[in-house]
Amino acid sequence: ISVEQLVCITTKTPMRGVTPINPQKKMEADSNPVKESDYYEGERLTHLLDLIQRGIETSKLSNVNSLPEKIWLKKQIAIGINEVTRVLERMKSNTTDQQQNPRPPPVQLQVVIVVADCKPRTLTKHIPNLAASRNVPVLYIRDNKRASLRLGELVKLKTALAIGVKARGNDLNLLLQQILTRDS
């Protein structure tokens, strides 16, 4: 290490000919531009979660098969970051050629709900881009660090950072379609 480099490190001044890295600028470039109106929080979040809960209950009651609740829920909703990512990756991309994979994927997602205020942000950062490449809308929720708890309650777990509602043509899907068309 040269004397000039040591002076630059200790005084935190850039060396000649080297442009300093601004971590805030890099983070802004990496993150998706999400408008403030895209977030569900407060009363709007409570209303959304109540509607989804009612949709889940109505779909469950109208289901003639009497599956155990956890199994039925897993058939309707992809729960967790890994499962949502897996299902999105198996879906056909907008850029994928139809002849490449003529069969449709076994599961399609209607909507993905992501906790926007999770730490570290890198856990869910890939989901919006992946969903956009599959034409799946993303709903962002935040509730002063409690959004993961509230989303977890919805799917009978302690916490959840992301869920994807599978397109099954049930009451829950009809309800979410109304919410998506109303908010767009």
Residue frames as qw, qx, qy, qz and C-alpha x, y, z in Angstrom:
[[0.000, 0.891, 0.454, 0.000, 0.00, 0.00, 0.00],
 [0.428, 0.428, -0.018, 0.796, 1.39, 3.37, -0.98],
 [0.170, -0.248, -0.416, 0.858, 1.53, 6.44, 1.25],
 [0.282, -0.029, -0.246, -0.927, -1.01, 8.17, -1.00],
 [0.559, -0.282, -0.701, -0.343, -3.45, 5.26, -0.62],
 [0.442, -0.320, -0.680, 0.490, -2.96, 5.23, 3.16],
 [0.001, -0.154, -0.180, 0.972, -3.63, 8.98, 3.39],
 [0.423, -0.115, -0.446, -0.781, -6.72, 8.59, 1.23],
 [0.553, -0.316, -0.769, -0.052, -8.03, 5.72, 3.36],
 [0.360, -0.341, -0.583, 0.643, -7.50, 7.50, 6.67],
 [0.066, 0.263, 0.103, -0.957, -8.83, 10.86, 5.52],
 [0.440, 0.505, 0.730, -0.134, -11.57, 9.30, 3.38],
 [0.294, 0.731, -0.164, -0.594, -10.66, 11.41, 0.37],
 [0.901, 0.382, 0.206, 0.006, -10.60, 9.87, -3.09],
 [0.580, -0.309, 0.433, 0.617, -7.31, 9.20, -4.83],
 [0.242, 0.591, -0.297, -0.710, -6.52, 11.10, -7.99],
 [0.346, 0.261, -0.746, -0.505, -8.05, 9.43, -11.02],
 [0.163, -0.213, -0.960, 0.085, -10.36, 7.21, -8.94],
 [0.407, -0.402, -0.210, -0.793, -14.04, 8.02, -8.74],
 [0.218, -0.146, 0.769, -0.582, -15.51, 7.42, -5.31],
 [0.286, -0.304, -0.869, -0.266, -18.28, 4.87, -4.92],
 [0.372, -0.198, 0.245, -0.873, -21.47, 6.28, -3.54],
 [0.025, 0.115, 0.987, -0.106, -23.29, 3.37, -1.87],
 [0.353, 0.480, 0.485, -0.640, -26.58, 5.31, -1.70],
 [0.423, 0.518, -0.354, -0.653, -26.46, 5.91, -5.47],
 [0.202, 0.183, -0.940, -0.208, -25.80, 2.19, -6.12],
 [0.167, 0.269, 0.868, -0.382, -28.72, 1.19, -3.90],
 [0.427, 0.536, 0.182, -0.705, -31.06, 3.56, -5.73],
 [0.391, 0.432, -0.619, -0.527, -30.01, 2.08, -9.06],
 [0.111, 0.055, -0.992, 0.002, -30.58, -1.49, -7.81],
 [0.241, 0.335, 0.748, -0.520, -33.95, -0.93, -6.24],
 [0.143, 0.507, 0.729, 0.438, -37.17, -0.92, -8.21],
 [0.097, -0.111, 0.070, -0.987, -38.87, 2.43, -8.52],
 [0.201, -0.519, -0.831, -0.004, -42.05, 1.93, -6.52],
 [0.134, -0.528, -0.092, -0.833, -44.40, 4.85, -6.15],
 [0.141, -0.111, 0.655, -0.734, -45.72, 5.68, -2.69],
 [0.684, 0.060, 0.053, -0.725, -49.26, 4.93, -3.90],
 [0.681, 0.194, -0.678, -0.196, -48.22, 1.34, -4.73],
 [0.177, 0.135, -0.847, 0.483, -47.85, 0.46, -1.05],
 [0.591, -0.549, -0.468, -0.361, -50.67, -0.93, 1.03],
 [0.337, 0.030, -0.631, 0.698, -50.41, 0.36, 4.58],
 [0.234, 0.002, 0.365, -0.901, -52.66, 1.55, 7.37],
 [0.622, 0.274, 0.434, -0.590, -56.38, 1.27, 6.73],
 [0.647, 0.506, -0.385, -0.422, -55.81, 0.30, 3.10],
 [0.251, 0.339, -0.903, 0.078, -53.65, -2.66, 4.22],
 [0.339, 0.041, 0.777, -0.529, -56.20, -3.73, 6.85],
 [0.686, 0.403, 0.117, -0.594, -58.96, -3.62, 4.24],
 [0.548, 0.483, -0.631, -0.259, -56.87, -5.63, 1.74],
 [0.096, 0.230, -0.940, 0.233, -55.96, -8.33, 4.27],
 [0.491, 0.168, 0.601, -0.607, -59.58, -8.57, 5.49],
 [0.704, 0.451, -0.147, -0.528, -60.80, -9.02, 1.91],
 [0.448, 0.413, -0.789, -0.084, -58.22, -11.70, 1.21],
 [0.158, -0.107, 0.882, -0.431, -59.08, -13.48, 4.47],
 [0.634, 0.299, 0.368, -0.611, -62.78, -13.46, 3.51],
 [0.644, 0.501, -0.430, -0.386, -61.88, -14.72, 0.04],
 [0.198, 0.321, -0.918, 0.122, -59.87, -17.58, 1.54],
 [0.352, 0.067, 0.767, -0.532, -62.73, -18.53, 3.87],
 [0.687, 0.411, 0.103, -0.590, -65.36, -18.38, 1.10],
 [0.544, 0.476, -0.647, -0.244, -63.19, -20.44, -1.24],
 [0.008, 0.222, -0.934, 0.280, -62.60, -22.98, 1.51],
 [0.505, 0.199, 0.600, -0.588, -66.35, -23.28, 2.21],
 [0.703, 0.492, -0.086, -0.507, -67.24, -23.63, -1.46],
 [0.250, 0.460, -0.842, -0.131, -64.63, -26.37, -1.93],
 [0.890, -0.127, -0.162, -0.406, -66.35, -29.76, -2.07],
 [0.762, 0.147, -0.551, 0.308, -63.16, -31.70, -1.25],
 [0.565, -0.810, 0.022, -0.155, -62.58, -31.75, 2.44],
 [0.695, 0.341, -0.384, 0.503, -58.79, -31.44, 2.52],
 [0.551, -0.565, -0.321, 0.524, -57.04, -30.50, 5.75],
 [0.053, 0.974, 0.132, -0.176, -56.71, -26.72, 6.04],
 [0.333, -0.688, 0.449, 0.462, -52.91, -26.55, 5.66],
 [0.480, 0.066, 0.748, 0.454, -52.93, -28.74, 2.54],
 [0.304, 0.788, 0.526, 0.099, -55.81, -26.79, 1.00],
 [0.093, -0.945, 0.052, 0.309, -53.98, -23.51, 1.71],
 [0.416, -0.453, 0.599, 0.513, -50.77, -24.79, 0.06],
 [0.453, 0.376, 0.720, 0.368, -52.78, -25.68, -3.06],
 [0.156, 0.906, 0.388, 0.063, -54.15, -22.12, -3.24],
 [0.060, -0.982, 0.175, -0.038, -51.17, -20.02, -2.14],
 [0.758, 0.290, -0.322, 0.488, -47.39, -20.19, -2.65],
 [0.499, -0.865, -0.043, -0.042, -46.07, -19.30, 0.80],
 [0.654, -0.571, 0.245, 0.431, -42.61, -17.86, 1.40],
 [0.128, 0.794, -0.385, -0.452, -39.87, -16.30, -0.67],
 [0.228, -0.303, 0.875, 0.301, -38.45, -19.61, -1.89],
 [0.420, 0.388, 0.821, -0.005, -41.76, -21.08, -3.03],
 [0.343, 0.845, 0.184, -0.366, -42.90, -17.85, -4.70],
 [0.021, 0.699, -0.567, -0.435, -39.56, -17.65, -6.53],
 [0.337, -0.077, 0.918, 0.192, -39.76, -21.30, -7.56],
 [0.447, 0.597, 0.654, -0.127, -43.28, -20.94, -8.97],
 [0.253, 0.876, -0.061, -0.406, -42.38, -17.72, -10.80],
 [0.114, -0.554, 0.721, 0.400, -39.29, -19.33, -12.33],
 [0.375, 0.137, 0.907, 0.135, -41.38, -22.25, -13.61],
 [0.427, 0.742, 0.391, -0.337, -43.88, -19.92, -15.25],
 [0.630, 0.459, 0.358, 0.514, -43.39, -18.95, -18.89],
 [0.266, -0.477, 0.009, 0.838, -41.45, -15.73, -19.34],
 [0.423, 0.785, 0.148, -0.427, -42.66, -12.98, -21.69],
 [0.190, 0.726, -0.548, -0.369, -39.51, -13.44, -23.75],
 [0.448, -0.153, 0.878, 0.073, -39.63, -17.24, -23.91],
 [0.369, 0.184, -0.611, -0.676, -40.60, -18.64, -27.28],
 [0.793, -0.039, 0.220, -0.566, -43.84, -20.66, -27.28],
 [0.862, 0.293, -0.397, -0.118, -42.26, -23.50, -29.32],
 [0.193, 0.495, -0.745, 0.404, -39.53, -23.92, -26.72],
 [0.068, 0.070, 0.878, -0.468, -41.99, -25.09, -24.05],
 [0.321, -0.269, -0.562, -0.713, -45.44, -25.79, -25.55],
 [0.486, -0.513, -0.706, 0.056, -46.97, -27.05, -22.27],
 [0.226, -0.792, 0.067, -0.563, -48.17, -24.48, -19.79],
 [0.147, 0.317, -0.770, 0.533, -46.56, -24.65, -16.34],
 [0.357, -0.376, -0.854, 0.052, -48.51, -26.63, -13.74],
 [0.252, -0.723, -0.484, 0.424, -49.12, -23.53, -11.62],
 [0.233, 0.585, 0.170, 0.758, -49.77, -19.90, -12.57],
 [0.246, -0.403, -0.490, 0.733, -49.68, -17.05, -10.05],
 [0.089, 0.829, 0.489, 0.256, -52.39, -14.42, -10.20],
 [0.069, -0.911, 0.131, -0.385, -50.70, -11.96, -7.83],
 [0.681, -0.010, -0.487, 0.547, -47.68, -11.79, -5.53],
 [0.357, -0.900, -0.069, -0.240, -47.84, -9.98, -2.20],
 [0.685, 0.210, -0.360, 0.598, -44.45, -8.86, -0.85],
 [0.467, -0.802, -0.217, 0.302, -43.51, -7.28, 2.47],
 [0.439, 0.797, -0.042, 0.413, -41.77, -4.04, 1.51],
 [0.199, -0.848, 0.343, -0.352, -40.20, -3.24, 4.88],
 [0.967, -0.222, -0.030, 0.125, -38.26, -6.48, 5.45],
 [0.032, -0.850, 0.526, -0.016, -34.63, -6.40, 6.50],
 [0.196, -0.421, 0.386, 0.797, -32.38, -7.18, 4.70],
 [0.546, 0.564, 0.025, -0.619, -34.07, -5.92, 1.57],
 [0.207, 0.446, -0.785, -0.377, -32.06, -8.34, -0.56],
 [0.362, 0.080, 0.907, -0.200, -34.33, -11.19, 0.55],
 [0.469, 0.608, 0.609, -0.197, -37.23, -9.98, -1.59],
 [0.032, 0.658, -0.256, -0.708, -35.42, -7.71, -4.06],
 [0.075, -0.151, 0.831, 0.530, -35.54, -10.22, -6.95],
 [0.286, 0.431, 0.839, -0.166, -39.27, -10.94, -6.77],
 [0.333, 0.731, 0.194, -0.563, -40.65, -7.76, -8.46],
 [0.193, 0.569, -0.587, -0.542, -38.42, -8.17, -11.54],
 [0.097, -0.024, 0.986, 0.135, -39.15, -11.88, -11.80],
 [0.308, 0.542, 0.701, -0.346, -42.89, -11.26, -11.45],
 [0.301, 0.715, -0.075, -0.627, -42.80, -8.47, -14.03],
 [0.101, 0.389, -0.789, -0.465, -41.12, -10.79, -16.52],
 [0.025, 0.209, 0.976, 0.063, -44.07, -13.19, -16.06],
 [0.274, -0.384, -0.336, -0.815, -46.82, -10.50, -16.16],
 [0.514, -0.512, -0.670, 0.156, -47.73, -11.14, -12.52],
 [0.120, -0.811, 0.019, -0.572, -48.76, -8.03, -10.56],
 [0.526, -0.059, -0.609, 0.590, -47.02, -7.35, -7.25],
 [0.373, -0.833, -0.200, -0.356, -48.70, -5.80, -4.21],
 [0.415, 0.279, -0.539, 0.678, -46.32, -4.24, -1.68],
 [0.549, -0.741, -0.331, -0.199, -47.39, -4.11, 1.94],
 [0.404, 0.246, -0.507, 0.721, -45.78, -2.38, 4.90],
 [0.544, -0.724, -0.301, -0.300, -46.85, -1.80, 8.45],
 [0.220, -0.814, 0.406, -0.352, -44.07, -0.36, 10.58],
 [0.106, 0.433, -0.885, 0.135, -42.09, -3.63, 10.73],
 [0.528, 0.025, 0.720, -0.449, -45.26, -5.70, 11.39],
 [0.648, 0.390, -0.280, -0.591, -46.25, -6.51, 7.82],
 [0.391, 0.262, -0.879, -0.077, -44.58, -9.94, 7.88],
 [0.159, 0.072, 0.841, -0.512, -46.56, -10.83, 11.01],
 [0.551, 0.369, 0.246, -0.707, -49.84, -9.74, 9.43],
 [0.595, 0.407, -0.542, -0.432, -49.10, -11.60, 6.20],
 [0.172, 0.186, -0.953, 0.165, -48.17, -14.68, 8.23],
 [0.390, 0.168, 0.641, -0.639, -51.51, -14.56, 10.09],
 [0.626, 0.388, -0.167, -0.655, -53.25, -14.67, 6.74],
 [0.706, 0.302, -0.613, -0.186, -51.67, -18.03, 5.88],
 [0.876, -0.452, -0.058, -0.160, -51.72, -19.48, 9.42],
 [0.780, 0.126, -0.281, 0.545, -47.98, -19.00, 10.07],
 [0.445, -0.643, -0.220, 0.583, -46.00, -16.81, 12.43],
 [0.036, 0.727, -0.200, -0.656, -44.48, -14.69, 9.65],
 [0.700, 0.398, 0.499, 0.319, -44.30, -14.58, 5.86],
 [0.192, -0.520, 0.214, 0.804, -42.31, -12.20, 3.65],
 [0.321, 0.274, -0.499, -0.757, -43.99, -13.12, 0.37],
 [0.550, 0.238, 0.778, -0.188, -47.01, -15.06, -0.82],
 [0.183, 0.177, -0.590, -0.766, -48.25, -15.78, -4.30],
 [0.648, 0.243, 0.485, -0.535, -51.93, -16.50, -4.92],
 [0.254, -0.043, 0.870, 0.421, -52.27, -19.31, -7.44],
 [0.471, 0.178, -0.245, -0.829, -54.73, -18.83, -10.30],
 [0.125, 0.086, 0.985, -0.080, -57.32, -21.52, -9.57],
 [0.274, -0.304, -0.550, -0.728, -60.54, -19.76, -10.63],
 [0.353, -0.489, -0.760, 0.240, -62.05, -19.73, -7.14],
 [0.177, -0.917, -0.352, -0.057, -63.69, -17.00, -5.06],
 [0.517, -0.647, 0.102, 0.550, -60.32, -15.74, -3.84],
 [0.442, 0.042, 0.487, 0.752, -59.13, -15.25, -7.42],
 [0.071, 0.729, 0.535, 0.421, -62.31, -13.38, -8.38],
 [0.364, -0.887, -0.205, 0.196, -61.92, -11.10, -5.37],
 [0.522, -0.467, 0.269, 0.661, -58.27, -10.39, -6.14],
 [0.366, 0.361, 0.547, 0.660, -59.11, -9.67, -9.78],
 [0.091, -0.891, -0.399, -0.195, -61.57, -7.01, -8.60],
 [0.478, -0.782, 0.028, 0.400, -58.91, -5.49, -6.31],
 [0.545, -0.161, 0.427, 0.704, -56.31, -5.46, -9.10],
 [0.242, 0.560, 0.530, 0.589, -58.62, -3.86, -11.67],
 [0.237, -0.919, -0.314, -0.009, -59.82, -1.28, -9.13],
 [0.505, -0.730, 0.132, 0.441, -56.27, -0.27, -8.15],
 [0.575, 0.003, 0.453, 0.682, -54.80, -0.09, -11.66]]
